[in-house]
Amino acid sequence: MNKKENYSTKFQIGNRTYFLNSKETKDGDQYLKITESKRVGENEFERREIIVLEEGLKKFSEKMNEIVEQMQGKSYSILDKRKVHSNAYKPWNEEDDNQLEILYCEGKSVKELAGIFERNKGAISSRIKKLELKEKYE
């Protein structure tokens, strides 16, 4: 089977390295390959792999988020939050920060900004604080 790699990333935690690879078969079917590599000798590694087929990626992601949230003690699901606020828990980018600053200067309320950015009011208040917009403009 001829496999094409679309995207790859890796990270290390302790003595283990994790590889996440988006791959494609010669027939064009995509899948996720998760590999854990652990050094067990001078030049020896133990490797474990999990393959998640394309049709299972969404469910896999949902369940992964669910278990991580449970382990961290959250009583809600990010997916549930995104049903109400589509950008909940997504990272802010420079363009969002610039737009937030402009709209804040125009006098938009936190509630209005929450609607515009599709985030909850707490996220907007936190970002205003992080960017020190009150200190800059009040």
Phi and psi in degrees as GROMACS dihedral restraints (atoms count N, CA, C in turn):
[ dihedral_restraints ]
;  ai    aj    ak    al  type     phi  dphi    fc
    3     4     5     6     1   -79.7    20    10
    4     5     6     7     1   121.3    20    10
    6     7     8     9     1  -113.9    20    10
    7     8     9    10     1   131.6    20    10
    9    10    11    12     1  -105.2    20    10
   10    11    12    13     1   131.7    20    10
   12    13    14    15     1   -93.0    20    10
   13    14    15    16     1   126.4    20    10
   15    16    17    18     1   -93.1    20    10
   16    17    18    19     1   -43.4    20    10
   18    19    20    21     1  -152.8    20    10
   19    20    21    22     1   144.6    20    10
   21    22    23    24     1  -144.8    20    10
   22    23    24    25     1   142.3    20    10
   24    25    26    27     1  -147.2    20    10
   25    26    27    28     1   158.7    20    10
   27    28    29    30     1  -145.0    20    10
   28    29    30    31     1   157.8    20    10
   30    31    32    33     1  -152.2    20    10
   31    32    33    34     1   158.2    20    10
   33    34    35    36     1  -120.2    20    10
   34    35    36    37     1   138.4    20    10
   36    37    38    39     1  -133.4    20    10
   37    38    39    40     1   112.2    20    10
   39    40    41    42     1    61.7    20    10
   40    41    42    43     1  -129.0    20    10
   42    43    44    45     1   -96.4    20    10
   43    44    45    46     1    16.5    20    10
   45    46    47    48     1  -116.9    20    10
   46    47    48    49     1   143.3    20    10
   48    49    50    51     1  -118.6    20    10
   49    50    51    52     1   135.2    20    10
   51    52    53    54     1  -113.3    20    10
   52    53    54    55     1   135.7    20    10
   54    55    56    57     1  -119.3    20    10
   55    56    57    58     1   131.0    20    10
   57    58    59    60     1  -117.3    20    10
   58    59    60    61     1   119.8    20    10
   60    61    62    63     1  -127.8    20    10
   61    62    63    64     1   125.1    20    10
   63    64    65    66     1   -89.6    20    10
   64    65    66    67     1   122.2    20    10
   66    67    68    69     1  -127.3    20    10
   67    68    69    70     1   167.7    20    10
   69    70    71    72     1  -139.8    20    10
   70    71    72    73     1   134.2    20    10
   72    73    74    75     1   -77.4    20    10
   73    74    75    76     1   171.3    20    10
   75    76    77    78     1   -63.9    20    10
   76    77    78    79     1   -21.1    20    10
   78    79    80    81     1   -86.4    20    10
   79    80    81    82     1    -0.8    20    10
   81    82    83    84     1    89.9    20    10
   82    83    84    85     1     5.1    20    10
   84    85    86    87     1   -79.6    20    10
   85    86    87    88     1   132.1    20    10
   87    88    89    90     1   -95.3    20    10
   88    89    90    91     1   153.4    20    10
   90    91    92    93     1  -156.5    20    10
   91    92    93    94     1   161.8    20    10
   93    94    95    96     1  -106.9    20    10
   94    95    96    97     1   131.1    20    10
   96    97    98    99     1  -115.0    20    10
   97    98    99   100     1   120.6    20    10
   99   100   101   102     1  -109.4    20    10
  100   101   102   103     1   124.0    20    10
  102   103   104   105     1  -124.5    20    10
  103   104   105   106     1   134.1    20    10
  105   106   107   108     1  -111.4    20    10
  106   107   108   109     1   129.3    20    10
  108   109   110   111     1  -123.1    20    10
  109   110   111   112     1   130.3    20    10
  111   112   113   114     1  -129.6    20    10
  112   113   114   115     1   128.8    20    10
  114   115   116   117     1   -71.7    20    10
  115   116   117   118     1   128.6    20    10
  117   118   119   120     1  -121.8    20    10
  118   119   120   121     1     0.0    20    10
  120   121   122   123     1  -165.3    20    10
  121   122   123   124     1  -175.5    20    10
  123   124   125   126     1   -55.8    20    10
  124   125   126   127     1   -48.8    20    10
  126   127   128   129     1  -127.8    20    10
  127   128   129   130     1    24.7    20    10
  129   130   131   132     1  -115.3    20    10
  130   131   132   133     1   142.0    20    10
  132   133   134   135     1  -132.7    20    10
  133   134   135   136     1   142.8    20    10
  135   136   137   138     1   -96.9    20    10
  136   137   138   139     1   130.4    20    10
  138   139   140   141     1  -125.1    20    10
  139   140   141   142     1   139.7    20    10
  141   142   143   144     1  -128.9    20    10
  142   143   144   145     1   140.7    20    10
  144   145   146   147     1  -130.6    20    10
  145   146   147   148     1   147.3    20    10
  147   148   149   150     1  -129.6    20    10
  148   149   150   151     1   135.2    20    10
  150   151   152   153     1  -113.1    20    10
  151   152   153   154     1   129.8    20    10
  153   154   155   156     1  -118.8    20    10
  154   155   156   157     1   117.3    20    10
  156   157   158   159     1   -71.3    20    10
  157   158   159   160     1   155.4    20    10
  159   160   161   162     1   -52.4    20    10
  160   161   162   163     1   -42.3    20    10
  162   163   164   165     1   -67.3    20    10
  163   164   165   166     1   -14.9    20    10
  165   166   167   168     1  -103.6    20    10
  166   167   168   169     1    -1.2    20    10
  168   169   170   171     1   -62.5    20    10
  169   170   171   172     1   -43.6    20    10
  171   172   173   174     1   -63.5    20    10
  172   173   174   175     1   -47.6    20    10
  174   175   176   177     1   -64.4    20    10
  175   176   177   178     1   -40.7    20    10
  177   178   179   180     1   -59.3    20    10
  178   179   180   181     1   -46.5    20    10
  180   181   182   183     1   -62.3    20    10
  181   182   183   184     1   -44.9    20    10
  183   184   185   186     1   -59.0    20    10
  184   185   186   187     1   -47.6    20    10
  186   187   188   189     1   -69.1    20    10
  187   188   189   190     1   -34.7    20    10
  189   190   191   192     1   -64.2    20    10
  190   191   192   193     1   -46.7    20    10
  192   193   194   195     1   -60.1    20    10
  193   194   195   196     1   -42.3    20    10
  195   196   197   198     1   -59.4    20    10
  196   197   198   199     1   -47.5    20    10
  198   199   200   201     1   -70.6    20    10
  199   200   201   202     1   -37.4    20    10
  201   202   203   204     1   -63.9    20    10
  202   203   204   205     1   -43.9    20    10
  204   205   206   207     1   -61.5    20    10
  205   206   207   208     1   -42.7    20    10
  207   208   209   210     1   -63.0    20    10
  208   209   210   211     1   -42.4    20    10
  210   211   212   213     1   -65.8    20    10
  211   212   213   214     1   -30.7    20    10
  213   214   215   216     1   -89.4    20    10
  214   215   216   217     1     2.0    20    10
  216   217   218   219     1    81.1    20    10
  217   218   219   220     1    16.5    20    10
  219   220   221   222     1   -79.5    20    10
  220   221   222   223     1   140.3    20    10
  222   223   224   225     1   -99.3    20    10
  223   224   225   226     1    15.5    20    10
  225   226   227   228     1  -140.1    20    10
  226   227   228   229     1   165.6    20    10
  228   229   230   231     1  -107.8    20    10
  229   230   231   232     1   138.0    20    10
  231   232   233   234     1   -59.5    20    10
  232   233   234   235     1   -38.4    20    10
  234   235   236   237     1   -62.9    20    10
  235   236   237   238     1   -38.7    20    10
  237   238   239   240     1   -64.4    20    10
  238   239   240   241     1   -41.7    20    10
  240   241   242   243     1   -62.7    20    10
  241   242   243   244     1   -36.6    20    10
  243   244   245   246     1   -73.5    20    10
  244   245   246   247     1   -14.6    20    10
  246   247   248   249     1   -68.6    20    10
  247   248   249   250     1   -29.7    20    10
  249   250   251   252     1   -94.8    20    10
  250   251   252   253     1   -44.6    20    10
  252   253   254   255     1  -126.2    20    10
  253   254   255   256     1   100.2    20    10
  255   256   257   258     1   -60.8    20    10
  256   257   258   259     1   -20.8    20    10
  258   259   260   261     1  -102.6    20    10
  259   260   261   262     1    12.0    20    10
  261   262   263   264     1   -56.3    20    10
  262   263   264   265     1   129.8    20    10
  264   265   266   267     1    66.9    20    10
  265   266   267   268     1     8.7    20    10
  267   268   269   270     1   -83.5    20    10
  268   269   270   271     1   148.8    20    10
  270   271   272   273     1   -67.6    20    10
  271   272   273   274     1   148.4    20    10
  273   274   275   276     1   -81.8    20    10
  274   275   276   277     1   147.1    20    10
  276   277   278   279     1  -116.5    20    10
  277   278   279   280     1   173.3    20    10
  279   280   281   282     1   -60.6    20    10
  280   281   282   283     1   -38.9    20    10
  282   283   284   285     1   -63.4    20    10
  283   284   285   286     1   -42.9    20    10
  285   286   287   288     1   -61.8    20    10
  286   287   288   289     1   -44.2    20    10
  288   289   290   291     1   -61.0    20    10
  289   290   291   292     1   -43.2    20    10
  291   292   293   294     1   -64.1    20    10
  292   293   294   295     1   -43.4    20    10
  294   295   296   297     1   -65.6    20    10
  295   296   297   298     1   -39.7    20    10
  297   298   299   300     1   -60.8    20    10
  298   299   300   301     1   -44.1    20    10
  300   301   302   303     1   -62.2    20    10
  301   302   303   304     1   -44.4    20    10
  303   304   305   306     1   -61.7    20    10
  304   305   306   307     1   -48.4    20    10
  306   307   308   309     1   -67.6    20    10
  307   308   309   310     1   -34.9    20    10
  309   310   311   312     1   -63.5    20    10
  310   311   312   313     1   -42.9    20    10
  312   313   314   315     1   -64.5    20    10
  313   314   315   316     1   -29.2    20    10
  315   316   317   318     1   -76.2    20    10
  316   317   318   319     1    -5.1    20    10
  318   319   320   321     1    91.9    20    10
  319   320   321   322     1    14.3    20    10
  321   322   323   324     1   -63.5    20    10
  322   323   324   325     1   141.1    20    10
  324   325   326   327     1   -77.4    20    10
  325   326   327   328     1   163.3    20    10
  327   328   329   330     1   -59.3    20    10
  328   329   330   331     1   -39.2    20    10
  330   331   332   333     1   -63.1    20    10
  331   332   333   334     1   -44.6    20    10
  333   334   335   336     1   -63.2    20    10
  334   335   336   337     1   -42.2    20    10
  336   337   338   339     1   -64.5    20    10
  337   338   339   340     1   -37.6    20    10
  339   340   341   342     1   -60.5    20    10
  340   341   342   343     1   -41.3    20    10
  342   343   344   345     1   -66.4    20    10
  343   344   345   346     1   -42.3    20    10
  345   346   347   348     1   -64.3    20    10
  346   347   348   349     1   -44.2    20    10
  348   349   350   351     1   -91.3    20    10
  349   350   351   352     1    -0.9    20    10
  351   352   353   354     1    52.7    20    10
  352   353   354   355     1    49.0    20    10
  354   355   356   357     1  -134.7    20    10
  355   356   357   358     1   164.3    20    10
  357   358   359   360     1   -79.1    20    10
  358   359   360   361     1   166.2    20    10
  360   361   362   363     1   -62.0    20    10
  361   362   363   364     1   -35.2    20    10
  363   364   365   366     1   -62.5    20    10
  364   365   366   367     1   -39.0    20    10
  366   367   368   369     1   -65.9    20    10
  367   368   369   370     1   -39.4    20    10
  369   370   371   372     1   -66.1    20    10
  370   371   372   373     1   -47.4    20    10
  372   373   374   375     1   -59.9    20    10
  373   374   375   376     1   -41.6    20    10
  375   376   377   378     1   -63.6    20    10
  376   377   378   379     1   -40.0    20    10
  378   379   380   381     1   -70.3    20    10
  379   380   381   382     1   -38.8    20    10
  381   382   383   384     1   -59.8    20    10
  382   383   384   385     1   -42.2    20    10
  384   385   386   387     1   -66.0    20    10
  385   386   387   388     1   -46.5    20    10
  387   388   389   390     1   -59.8    20    10
  388   389   390   391     1   -40.4    20    10
  390   391   392   393     1   -82.6    20    10
  391   392   393   394     1    -2.8    20    10
  393   394   395   396     1    55.7    20    10
  394   395   396   397     1    41.0    20    10
  396   397   398   399     1   -69.6    20    10
  397   398   399   400     1   -36.3    20    10
  399   400   401   402     1   -62.0    20    10
  400   401   402   403     1   -44.1    20    10
  402   403   404   405     1   -65.5    20    10
  403   404   405   406     1   -36.7    20    10
  405   406   407   408     1   -71.5    20    10
  406   407   408   409     1   -37.0    20    10
  408   409   410   411     1  -120.6    20    10
  409   410   411   412     1     4.1    20    10
